């Protein structure tokens, strides 16, 4: 009897904990993206298009 009560209570907390963790990670990434400076934003936006000879040598 007690085992069924403990399992049922544990199973109700897992979705809540998962939602809080995912919502926290999403909020942290969103806040970081909103606070980034214009210079850093432009640097990151052009990052895949940059041709760097150091990167080409390692391939």
Biopython code that builds the backbone (N, CA, C, O; Angstrom):
import numpy as np
from Bio.PDB.StructureBuilder import StructureBuilder

atoms = [
    (1, "UNK", "N", (0.817, -1.181, 0.000)),
    (1, "UNK", "CA", (0.000, 0.000, 0.000)),
    (1, "UNK", "C", (0.870, 1.257, 0.000)),
    (1, "UNK", "O", (0.631, 2.178, -0.781)),
    (2, "UNK", "N", (1.869, 1.296, 0.867)),
    (2, "UNK", "CA", (2.717, 2.483, 0.945)),
    (2, "UNK", "C", (3.563, 2.653, -0.313)),
    (2, "UNK", "O", (3.847, 3.775, -0.734)),
    (3, "UNK", "N", (3.958, 1.542, -0.902)),
    (3, "UNK", "CA", (4.774, 1.630, -2.115)),
    (3, "UNK", "C", (3.973, 2.292, -3.238)),
    (3, "UNK", "O", (4.520, 3.097, -3.992)),
    (4, "UNK", "N", (2.717, 1.972, -3.355)),
    (4, "UNK", "CA", (1.879, 2.573, -4.400)),
    (4, "UNK", "C", (1.733, 4.075, -4.164)),
    (4, "UNK", "O", (1.748, 4.841, -5.127)),
    (5, "UNK", "N", (1.597, 4.505, -2.956)),
    (5, "UNK", "CA", (1.472, 5.932, -2.643)),
    (5, "UNK", "C", (2.767, 6.656, -2.999)),
    (5, "UNK", "O", (2.722, 7.730, -3.599)),
    (6, "UNK", "N", (3.913, 6.092, -2.644)),
    (6, "UNK", "CA", (5.189, 6.736, -2.939)),
    (6, "UNK", "C", (5.446, 6.818, -4.434)),
    (6, "UNK", "O", (5.940, 7.837, -4.917)),
    (7, "UNK", "N", (5.124, 5.771, -5.172)),
    (7, "UNK", "CA", (5.349, 5.766, -6.615)),
    (7, "UNK", "C", (4.441, 6.773, -7.291)),
    (7, "UNK", "O", (4.882, 7.488, -8.190)),
    (8, "UNK", "N", (3.203, 6.847, -6.888)),
    (8, "UNK", "CA", (2.282, 7.791, -7.500)),
    (8, "UNK", "C", (2.693, 9.232, -7.208)),
    (8, "UNK", "O", (2.606, 10.081, -8.094)),
    (9, "UNK", "N", (3.137, 9.525, -5.992)),
    (9, "UNK", "CA", (3.582, 10.877, -5.668)),
    (9, "UNK", "C", (4.852, 11.231, -6.440)),
    (9, "UNK", "O", (4.987, 12.359, -6.914)),
    (10, "UNK", "N", (5.775, 10.295, -6.574)),
    (10, "UNK", "CA", (7.016, 10.531, -7.304)),
    (10, "UNK", "C", (6.718, 10.803, -8.776)),
    (10, "UNK", "O", (7.340, 11.671, -9.388)),
    (11, "UNK", "N", (5.779, 10.068, -9.337)),
    (11, "UNK", "CA", (5.452, 10.217, -10.751)),
    (11, "UNK", "C", (4.784, 11.558, -11.041)),
    (11, "UNK", "O", (4.822, 12.013, -12.184)),
    (12, "UNK", "N", (4.186, 12.192, -10.072)),
    (12, "UNK", "CA", (3.568, 13.497, -10.314)),
    (12, "UNK", "C", (4.594, 14.615, -10.276)),
    (12, "UNK", "O", (4.363, 15.672, -10.864)),
    (13, "UNK", "N", (5.716, 14.417, -9.604)),
    (13, "UNK", "CA", (6.725, 15.474, -9.504)),
    (13, "UNK", "C", (7.669, 15.514, -10.700)),
    (13, "UNK", "O", (8.235, 16.568, -10.992)),
    (14, "UNK", "N", (7.850, 14.429, -11.380)),
    (14, "UNK", "CA", (8.796, 14.363, -12.502)),
    (14, "UNK", "C", (8.428, 15.340, -13.620)),
    (14, "UNK", "O", (9.309, 16.072, -14.071)),
    (15, "UNK", "N", (7.186, 15.396, -14.091)),
    (15, "UNK", "CA", (6.865, 16.372, -15.140)),
    (15, "UNK", "C", (7.027, 17.819, -14.685)),
    (15, "UNK", "O", (7.423, 18.682, -15.469)),
    (16, "UNK", "N", (6.723, 18.076, -13.432)),
    (16, "UNK", "CA", (6.857, 19.437, -12.908)),
    (16, "UNK", "C", (8.326, 19.839, -12.860)),
    (16, "UNK", "O", (8.676, 20.948, -13.266)),
    (17, "UNK", "N", (9.185, 18.960, -12.374)),
    (17, "UNK", "CA", (10.617, 19.247, -12.299)),
    (17, "UNK", "C", (11.195, 19.404, -13.707)),
    (17, "UNK", "O", (12.008, 20.298, -13.946)),
    (18, "UNK", "N", (10.789, 18.555, -14.626)),
    (18, "UNK", "CA", (11.271, 18.644, -16.004)),
    (18, "UNK", "C", (10.857, 19.967, -16.637)),
    (18, "UNK", "O", (11.662, 20.616, -17.305)),
    (19, "UNK", "N", (9.615, 20.365, -16.433)),
    (19, "UNK", "CA", (9.134, 21.625, -16.995)),
    (19, "UNK", "C", (9.899, 22.807, -16.412)),
    (19, "UNK", "O", (10.265, 23.722, -17.149)),
    (20, "UNK", "N", (10.143, 22.807, -15.121)),
    (20, "UNK", "CA", (10.865, 23.914, -14.482)),
    (20, "UNK", "C", (12.296, 23.993, -15.020)),
    (20, "UNK", "O", (12.790, 25.088, -15.288)),
    (21, "UNK", "N", (12.961, 22.861, -15.181)),
    (21, "UNK", "CA", (14.327, 22.865, -15.710)),
    (21, "UNK", "C", (14.383, 23.374, -17.150)),
    (21, "UNK", "O", (15.248, 24.183, -17.485)),
    (22, "UNK", "N", (13.490, 22.917, -17.983)),
    (22, "UNK", "CA", (13.480, 23.347, -19.381)),
    (22, "UNK", "C", (13.086, 24.816, -19.488)),
    (22, "UNK", "O", (13.683, 25.558, -20.267)),
    (23, "UNK", "N", (12.096, 25.242, -18.720)),
    (23, "UNK", "CA", (11.686, 26.647, -18.743)),
    (23, "UNK", "C", (12.817, 27.541, -18.229)),
    (23, "UNK", "O", (13.027, 28.634, -18.756)),
    (24, "UNK", "N", (13.541, 27.091, -17.213)),
    (24, "UNK", "CA", (14.675, 27.860, -16.710)),
    (24, "UNK", "C", (15.783, 27.993, -17.725)),
    (24, "UNK", "O", (16.356, 29.071, -17.879)),
    (25, "UNK", "N", (16.096, 26.916, -18.421)),
    (25, "UNK", "CA", (17.135, 26.966, -19.454)),
    (25, "UNK", "C", (16.700, 27.874, -20.599)),
    (25, "UNK", "O", (17.503, 28.665, -21.093)),
    (26, "UNK", "N", (15.455, 27.774, -21.025)),
    (26, "UNK", "CA", (14.947, 28.622, -22.094)),
    (26, "UNK", "C", (14.988, 30.090, -21.683)),
    (26, "UNK", "O", (15.369, 30.946, -22.482)),
    (27, "UNK", "N", (14.602, 30.387, -20.455)),
    (27, "UNK", "CA", (14.618, 31.765, -19.959)),
    (27, "UNK", "C", (16.043, 32.303, -19.898)),
    (27, "UNK", "O", (16.287, 33.450, -20.273)),
    (28, "UNK", "N", (16.982, 31.491, -19.431)),
    (28, "UNK", "CA", (18.374, 31.933, -19.344)),
    (28, "UNK", "C", (18.948, 32.230, -20.727)),
    (28, "UNK", "O", (19.636, 33.236, -20.902)),
    (29, "UNK", "N", (18.679, 31.379, -21.701)),
    (29, "UNK", "CA", (19.182, 31.598, -23.056)),
    (29, "UNK", "C", (18.527, 32.837, -23.665)),
    (29, "UNK", "O", (19.198, 33.614, -24.344)),
    (30, "UNK", "N", (17.242, 33.029, -23.434)),
    (30, "UNK", "CA", (16.540, 34.195, -23.970)),
    (30, "UNK", "C", (17.084, 35.482, -23.375)),
    (30, "UNK", "O", (17.317, 36.447, -24.104)),
    (31, "UNK", "N", (17.290, 35.515, -22.066)),
    (31, "UNK", "CA", (17.832, 36.709, -21.414)),
    (31, "UNK", "C", (19.242, 36.991, -21.918)),
    (31, "UNK", "O", (19.590, 38.147, -22.161)),
    (32, "UNK", "N", (20.046, 35.965, -22.075)),
    (32, "UNK", "CA", (21.416, 36.161, -22.582)),
    (32, "UNK", "C", (21.393, 36.697, -24.010)),
    (32, "UNK", "O", (22.196, 37.565, -24.355)),
    (33, "UNK", "N", (20.492, 36.198, -24.835)),
    (33, "UNK", "CA", (20.396, 36.669, -26.214)),
    (33, "UNK", "C", (19.918, 38.113, -26.278)),
    (33, "UNK", "O", (20.363, 38.868, -27.142)),
    (34, "UNK", "N", (19.031, 38.507, -25.392)),
    (34, "UNK", "CA", (18.527, 39.873, -25.393)),
    (34, "UNK", "C", (19.546, 40.873, -24.859)),
    (34, "UNK", "O", (19.521, 42.042, -25.245)),
    (35, "UNK", "N", (20.433, 40.438, -23.986)),
    (35, "UNK", "CA", (21.401, 41.342, -23.375)),
    (35, "UNK", "C", (22.702, 41.474, -24.161)),
    (35, "UNK", "O", (23.567, 42.265, -23.782)),
    (36, "UNK", "N", (22.857, 40.730, -25.228)),
    (36, "UNK", "CA", (24.107, 40.737, -25.977)),
    (36, "UNK", "C", (24.257, 42.090, -26.694)),
    (36, "UNK", "O", (23.272, 42.673, -27.148)),
    (37, "UNK", "N", (25.475, 42.568, -26.786)),
    (37, "UNK", "CA", (25.742, 43.851, -27.417)),
    (37, "UNK", "C", (25.672, 43.784, -28.934)),
    (37, "UNK", "O", (25.718, 42.706, -29.527)),
    (38, "UNK", "N", (25.557, 44.971, -29.558)),
    (38, "UNK", "CA", (25.425, 45.020, -31.009)),
    (38, "UNK", "C", (26.690, 44.515, -31.702)),
    (38, "UNK", "O", (26.600, 43.807, -32.705)),
    (39, "UNK", "N", (27.859, 44.866, -31.186)),
    (39, "UNK", "CA", (29.107, 44.393, -31.778)),
    (39, "UNK", "C", (29.249, 42.889, -31.717)),
    (39, "UNK", "O", (29.649, 42.255, -32.693)),
    (40, "UNK", "N", (28.926, 42.326, -30.589)),
    (40, "UNK", "CA", (28.996, 40.865, -30.429)),
    (40, "UNK", "C", (27.963, 40.176, -31.310)),
    (40, "UNK", "O", (28.224, 39.111, -31.868)),
    (41, "UNK", "N", (26.799, 40.783, -31.432)),
    (41, "UNK", "CA", (25.750, 40.225, -32.286)),
    (41, "UNK", "C", (26.204, 40.178, -33.744)),
    (41, "UNK", "O", (25.985, 39.184, -34.437)),
    (42, "UNK", "N", (26.830, 41.247, -34.200)),
    (42, "UNK", "CA", (27.324, 41.279, -35.579)),
    (42, "UNK", "C", (28.455, 40.279, -35.786)),
    (42, "UNK", "O", (28.531, 39.633, -36.832)),
    (43, "UNK", "N", (29.336, 40.148, -34.792)),
    (43, "UNK", "CA", (30.430, 39.186, -34.906)),
    (43, "UNK", "C", (29.889, 37.757, -34.989)),
    (43, "UNK", "O", (30.353, 36.960, -35.804)),
    (44, "UNK", "N", (28.920, 37.441, -34.153)),
    (44, "UNK", "CA", (28.343, 36.095, -34.175)),
    (44, "UNK", "C", (27.533, 35.846, -35.446)),
    (44, "UNK", "O", (27.479, 34.719, -35.939)),
    (45, "UNK", "N", (26.905, 36.894, -35.975)),
    (45, "UNK", "CA", (26.114, 36.732, -37.191)),
    (45, "UNK", "C", (27.008, 36.428, -38.390)),
    (45, "UNK", "O", (26.607, 35.686, -39.287)),
    (46, "UNK", "N", (28.216, 36.993, -38.414)),
    (46, "UNK", "CA", (29.101, 36.762, -39.555)),
    (46, "UNK", "C", (30.066, 35.611, -39.322)),
    (46, "UNK", "O", (30.884, 35.312, -40.192)),
    (47, "UNK", "N", (29.993, 34.977, -38.198)),
    (47, "UNK", "CA", (30.931, 33.913, -37.852)),
    (47, "UNK", "C", (30.968, 32.774, -38.865)),
    (47, "UNK", "O", (32.064, 32.376, -39.259)),
    (48, "UNK", "N", (29.844, 32.228, -39.310)),
    (48, "UNK", "CA", (29.926, 31.119, -40.268)),
    (48, "UNK", "C", (30.480, 31.534, -41.629)),
    (48, "UNK", "O", (30.917, 30.677, -42.397)),
    (49, "UNK", "N", (30.469, 32.835, -41.943)),
    (49, "UNK", "CA", (30.900, 33.304, -43.246)),
    (49, "UNK", "C", (32.357, 33.738, -43.273)),
    (49, "UNK", "O", (32.900, 34.013, -44.343)),
    (50, "UNK", "N", (32.995, 33.805, -42.116)),
    (50, "UNK", "CA", (34.386, 34.237, -42.067)),
    (50, "UNK", "C", (35.295, 33.166, -42.652)),
    (50, "UNK", "O", (35.080, 31.972, -42.444)),
    (51, "UNK", "N", (36.314, 33.607, -43.387)),
    (51, "UNK", "CA", (37.322, 32.685, -43.889)),
    (51, "UNK", "C", (38.600, 32.948, -43.119)),
    (51, "UNK", "O", (39.223, 34.000, -43.269)),
    (52, "UNK", "N", (38.980, 32.007, -42.309)),
    (52, "UNK", "CA", (40.158, 32.138, -41.484)),
    (52, "UNK", "C", (41.157, 31.078, -41.935)),
    (52, "UNK", "O", (40.817, 29.899, -42.027)),
    (53, "UNK", "N", (42.369, 31.494, -42.213)),
    (53, "UNK", "CA", (43.360, 30.535, -42.711)),
    (53, "UNK", "C", (43.715, 29.486, -41.660)),
    (53, "UNK", "O", (44.092, 28.369, -42.014)),
    (54, "UNK", "N", (43.602, 29.825, -40.371)),
    (54, "UNK", "CA", (43.884, 28.851, -39.317)),
    (54, "UNK", "C", (42.863, 27.712, -39.349)),
    (54, "UNK", "O", (43.212, 26.548, -39.149)),
    (55, "UNK", "N", (41.613, 28.058, -39.600)),
    (55, "UNK", "CA", (40.568, 27.015, -39.659)),
    (55, "UNK", "C", (40.747, 26.134, -40.879)),
    (55, "UNK", "O", (40.493, 24.932, -40.809)),
    (56, "UNK", "N", (41.180, 26.703, -42.000)),
    (56, "UNK", "CA", (41.352, 25.910, -43.219)),
    (56, "UNK", "C", (42.527, 24.940, -43.114)),
    (56, "UNK", "O", (42.498, 23.857, -43.697)),
    (57, "UNK", "N", (43.562, 25.335, -42.366)),
    (57, "UNK", "CA", (44.717, 24.453, -42.202)),
    (57, "UNK", "C", (44.382, 23.234, -41.374)),
    (57, "UNK", "O", (44.944, 22.162, -41.596)),
    (58, "UNK", "N", (43.460, 23.380, -40.406)),
    (58, "UNK", "CA", (43.145, 22.262, -39.533)),
    (58, "UNK", "C", (42.280, 21.226, -40.237)),
    (58, "UNK", "O", (42.192, 20.087, -39.778)),
    (59, "UNK", "N", (41.641, 21.598, -41.343)),
    (59, "UNK", "CA", (40.817, 20.631, -42.074)),
    (59, "UNK", "C", (41.727, 19.781, -42.898)),
    (59, "UNK", "O", (41.264, 18.887, -43.606)),
]
sb = StructureBuilder()
sb.init_structure("model")
sb.init_model(0)
sb.init_chain("A")
sb.init_seg("    ")
for serial, (resi, resn, name, xyz) in enumerate(atoms, 1):
    if name == "N":
        sb.init_residue(resn, " ", resi, " ")
    sb.init_atom(name, np.array(xyz, "f"), 0.0, 1.0, " ", f" {name:<3s}", serial, name[0])
structure = sb.get_structure()
